[in-house]
């Protein structure tokens, strides 16, 4: 098995560990960048989606709030 090269994510080890504990998926971020997404956007998407890991909205109201938050995030770009 060949190990993938170490990629600079612009994070300290401590920051990286904190993000992993919050559901951050560095492989998803890497894949998004490989597909042509800007690194800053890929990080934002990955972190946002990581917040949902294991905690999907349960009600229609929760989903609506999530969509508003998603729209708010992307309105800043």
Secondary structure as UniProt FT lines:
FT   HELIX           13..21
FT   TURN            22..23
FT   HELIX           26..34
FT   TURN            35..36
FT   HELIX           39..52
FT   TURN            53..54
FT   HELIX           60..75
//
